[in-house]
Amino acid sequence: MALVLFGTEACHLCELAQAVIVNVASQITLDVYIEDIAETEALAERYGLRIPVLLNEQSGAELDWPFDEAQLLNWLQSSAQPEPISE
C-alpha cells in the first residue's frame, strides 16, 4: 500500500505521526513517502492548517492527525478500497 504523509520540516506533530507510522509499518508492509507541503503553493493551501495528513494514494482517503496505531490500522483497512464516486 502506497501512502503519502503531508507535513513540513520542524513540525513536531509530523514527527509524532511518523513515529506511529513506523510502528505500524513494522507490523504490515507499507510504502510511505513524505511530502513537504512547503514545496508547492497548492499543497500549502490544501494542507497548511491540517498537517500531518496521511493519504492513501490508491483510494484517495485521507487521515488527519491525531491518530494512534489502532486508528491507523483501522483506517488502513477501511481505506484499502477506493471510495465510491458520488453523483
Secondary structure, 3 states (H helix, E strand, C coil): CEEEEEECCCCHHHHHHHHHHHHHHCCCCCEEEEEEHHHCHHHHHHHCCCCCEEEECCCCCEEECCCCHHHHHHHHHHCCCCCCCCC
